[in-house]
Amino acid sequence: MTREAIVIGGGIGGLAAALALRRIGWHATVLERAPVLTEIGAGMSQAPNAMRALDALGVGEQARSAGVPTHASGNLRTPDGRYLQRARPGDATAMLAFHRADLHRVLLEATPDSWVHTGAEVTDLRPESERVTVGFDGGELTADLVVAADGIRSTARRLLWPTAPPPRFLGRTAWLGIAEVADLPGSITLGPGGYFLIHPVGRGRAYWAYVTTAERPGIRYEQEKAELTRRVGTWHDPIPQLIDATPPEAVIHIDIHDLDRLPTYVKGRVALLGDAAHAMSPDRGQGAGQSIEDAVVLAAGLTRESTVGAALRRYDTERRPRTQATARGARKDGHRTTSRAAHRAMVTMIRMMPASLWRKGIAADANPTWRWQPPTLPTRS
C-alpha cells in the first residue's frame, strides 16, 4: 500500500521533499498557496553539499546543466576595483550559480504534474495519532505525514508552534536583481558597511546583490534603483553597468531575517523543512541547500525506521544540530561583512593571506558544511 504525504509549499524545499518521497515509493500532494507556481527571487549559489543532495534526488545532472560555475569567492575586491584575492584562469571552483527559477524548474519538471495543486492556502492542521488532516482553500486532505516547507512565515509553524518567536530582523537589508550582462566570472566587493555580490547565471545574465545595514525593517524608497545607484554607483565596473542594465521595476529590495532555534522540528506526524524550520541569512549561501538536504535525510529516515514517528525523530536528531549551526554561522558572517568597525581589519587580513592558502580555503572539501555526504535513497518510484 502506497503511503501518503502532504507537502505544504511548492518552493525549492517543498519540491525537493516531494521528489525525495517519490524516490522511496510514497505519494505526495503539494499544496501551494500561490495561484501560479513560480520561484520568487533572483539568484543563488549552491555548494558541493547541495549538489550531492540533488544527486541523491536524481536531478543532479539536470541541475548542473542549469547552473554556471562562479568564482565569486575567489575574486574579492574593494570598491575602487583592486583585488584582495583573484581567481586564476582555469582555476576550479566548487560553486555553481543559478537563477532561482532555473533550479526550481529542474525540480518541478521531475515532479508529477498531478501532485502539485496551486491556489491551495493551508488554514488548519490537525495531527492525530496515525494520520494528519490538513484544511486548505478548497477542502481537506488526510495523510500519513505532513512536510511543512512553507517558508520563514510558515503557517504550519504558527499553528503547531504557537509560542515560537516570529522571524528576527538581522539589521540588514539587500537590493538584488538580474541583468542582461554576459561573461562575468563572479566576484564579491567588500565595502565599508556592505558588500556587492555578482554571480553569472547563464543565458547571458548575471545575478547581483548589495547587502548593507538598516536601522529597522520596512525602510523603502520611491525609486529603489536610484537609491542603490546613490550608494554604490561610483564603485568599480561592472557594478554600475549591472544596475543600469536592470529595469527599475525589476530591482528587488528585501530585509534580511532569520529564526530563533526551535527545540524540535517535529510535532506528531508533521515535520518542518527548510526555511519553515531554520530560515537563515544568505551569507553562507546555504538556505536552499540545507532545505534540499532536509528532504533527502527525511526520506532516508522513512526507509530505515519501522514507523513514521521513529523516522521523524531521526530526522529531527540529524538535522537540527547541523542546520542551527549553519544558521548561526551565517548570522555571524553577515554581521562581519557589513560591519564598518570590522571592515578595515577584514580587508587587511584577506589581502595579507597567501593566495595558495585562500584557494585551499574555498576548495570543494574546505569546510565541514561542504563535506556533508547524503544518505542513499532506494529508488522505488
SULDA-V308927 format. One record per residue. N is the residue number from 0. PHI is phi in whole degrees, 0 to 359 (* if undefined). D_FIRST is the distance of its C-alpha to the first C-alpha in Angstrom with 1 decimal. Layout:
# SULDA-V308927
n={N,N}
phi={PHI,PHI}
d_first={D_FIRST,D_FIRST}
This chain:
# SULDA-V308927
n={0,1,2,3,4,5,6,7,8,9,10,11,12,13,14,15,16,17,18,19,20,21,22,23,24,25,26,27,28,29,30,31,32,33,34,35,36,37,38,39,40,41,42,43,44,45,46,47,48,49,50,51,52,53,54,55,56,57,58,59,60,61,62,63,64,65,66,67,68,69,70,71,72,73,74,75,76,77,78,79,80,81,82,83,84,85,86,87,88,89,90,91,92,93,94,95,96,97,98,99,100,101,102,103,104,105,106,107,108,109,110,111,112,113,114,115,116,117,118,119,120,121,122,123,124,125,126,127,128,129,130,131,132,133,134,135,136,137,138,139,140,141,142,143,144,145,146,147,148,149,150,151,152,153,154,155,156,157,158,159,160,161,162,163,164,165,166,167,168,169,170,171,172,173,174,175,176,177,178,179,180,181,182,183,184,185,186,187,188,189,190,191,192,193,194,195,196,197,198,199,200,201,202,203,204,205,206,207,208,209,210,211,212,213,214,215,216,217,218,219,220,221,222,223,224,225,226,227,228,229,230,231,232,233,234,235,236,237,238,239,240,241,242,243,244,245,246,247,248,249,250,251,252,253,254,255,256,257,258,259,260,261,262,263,264,265,266,267,268,269,270,271,272,273,274,275,276,277,278,279,280,281,282,283,284,285,286,287,288,289,290,291,292,293,294,295,296,297,298,299,300,301,302,303,304,305,306,307,308,309,310,311,312,313,314,315,316,317,318,319,320,321,322,323,324,325,326,327,328,329,330,331,332,333,334,335,336,337,338,339,340,341,342,343,344,345,346,347,348,349,350,351,352,353,354,355,356,357,358,359,360,361,362,363,364,365,366,367,368,369,370,371,372,373,374,375,376,377,378,379,380}
phi={*,288,282,245,230,244,251,265,110,249,277,299,295,295,291,299,297,299,295,298,295,298,294,258,92,273,252,233,250,262,255,242,288,292,289,230,275,223,263,277,124,233,226,194,237,235,270,303,298,292,294,293,295,295,300,298,276,87,236,299,297,296,295,296,292,273,266,228,301,233,258,303,285,263,247,253,228,256,302,276,101,294,268,275,219,221,290,272,305,88,300,288,227,277,254,245,254,223,289,306,296,290,291,300,296,303,290,295,293,270,262,305,305,290,279,259,234,266,64,239,279,284,238,207,226,230,290,237,296,242,217,228,255,242,263,209,302,115,149,224,223,236,212,284,205,238,251,264,241,256,86,298,255,301,294,298,295,296,286,258,237,296,266,294,296,288,307,255,289,263,76,222,222,214,253,211,186,240,239,278,226,259,66,266,280,99,196,229,254,261,254,291,89,180,224,241,255,230,232,285,231,87,53,71,239,227,263,224,208,244,245,211,272,213,292,204,285,90,287,228,234,301,233,297,297,295,295,296,299,299,279,230,294,261,289,297,296,263,300,300,296,296,295,298,278,261,303,307,287,263,280,262,236,230,261,259,232,220,239,296,295,267,286,201,262,230,226,60,257,246,239,279,220,67,299,297,262,210,307,223,291,278,287,251,60,244,302,293,299,292,292,291,302,309,299,294,294,298,296,298,298,293,273,258,252,279,227,297,301,294,296,290,297,295,303,297,296,280,269,298,300,292,290,289,292,295,296,295,295,296,298,294,299,297,296,294,280,243,272,296,295,269,300,298,297,295,296,297,298,294,297,277,289,303,301,295,290,298,297,296,288,250,288,299,254,286,218,299,299,286,279,306,243,282,291,278,259,291,273,233,286}
d_first={0.0,3.8,6.4,9.4,13.0,16.4,19.2,22.7,25.2,25.4,28.0,27.9,25.9,23.3,22.7,22.7,20.0,17.9,18.6,17.8,14.3,13.9,15.3,12.7,9.7,9.3,10.4,13.8,16.3,19.8,22.4,26.0,29.0,31.4,31.9,31.8,29.8,32.5,33.3,36.3,39.0,40.9,40.4,39.0,39.0,36.3,37.1,35.8,33.2,31.6,31.9,30.1,27.2,27.1,27.1,24.0,22.3,23.6,26.2,29.2,31.2,30.9,31.9,34.9,36.0,36.0,37.8,41.5,43.1,45.1,48.0,48.3,48.3,50.9,53.3,54.6,57.6,60.0,60.7,63.9,61.8,62.7,60.0,59.2,56.8,56.3,53.8,55.5,54.9,52.2,50.8,47.1,45.0,41.8,40.9,39.4,40.2,38.2,38.6,35.8,34.8,34.6,32.1,30.1,30.1,28.8,25.7,25.4,25.7,22.8,20.5,19.0,21.5,19.1,17.7,21.3,23.0,26.7,29.0,26.4,28.3,26.5,28.6,26.6,24.1,23.1,21.2,20.1,19.1,15.3,15.1,17.6,19.2,21.1,24.0,25.5,28.0,26.4,24.0,21.3,17.7,15.5,13.0,11.9,14.7,17.8,19.8,23.4,25.2,27.8,31.0,34.0,34.3,30.7,30.0,27.2,29.7,32.3,30.2,28.8,31.7,34.6,37.2,36.4,39.4,39.3,39.6,42.8,45.4,46.6,50.1,49.3,48.8,48.1,49.0,46.8,46.6,46.2,49.4,50.1,51.8,51.0,51.4,51.4,50.4,49.2,51.2,51.6,54.9,55.8,58.2,59.6,57.1,54.4,52.9,52.1,49.1,48.8,45.9,45.8,42.7,43.2,44.6,48.0,46.8,47.2,45.5,48.0,47.9,50.7,49.9,52.5,53.3,53.4,55.0,52.3,49.2,49.7,53.0,53.1,55.8,56.9,56.9,54.3,55.2,58.9,58.1,56.2,59.1,61.5,59.7,59.0,60.9,63.5,61.1,61.2,59.9,57.3,56.4,58.7,57.6,53.9,54.6,57.0,54.4,51.8,52.2,53.1,50.1,47.8,49.0,46.3,47.5,45.1,45.7,43.9,41.9,39.5,37.8,38.9,36.7,33.9,33.4,29.7,27.2,24.5,24.5,21.6,18.4,20.7,22.0,25.1,25.4,28.4,31.4,29.8,29.9,32.9,34.9,37.8,40.9,40.9,43.6,41.4,39.3,36.1,34.5,32.0,31.7,30.7,27.9,26.5,26.8,24.9,21.9,21.8,22.4,19.7,17.0,18.6,18.4,14.7,14.5,17.4,16.9,14.9,14.5,14.7,18.2,19.4,18.2,20.1,23.1,23.2,23.1,25.9,27.9,27.8,28.4,30.9,33.8,33.6,33.2,35.7,38.2,37.8,38.4,41.4,42.8,42.4,44.3,47.1,47.3,47.6,50.4,52.2,52.2,53.4,55.9,59.5,60.7,58.6,59.1,62.2,61.1,57.8,59.5,62.1,59.6,57.6,60.8,62.1,59.0,59.4,57.4,56.0,54.6,53.1,51.3,50.0,48.7,46.7,45.3,41.6,41.5,44.0,42.1,39.2,37.3,37.4,36.7,33.2,30.7,26.9,24.3,22.5,19.1,17.0,16.2,12.7,13.1}
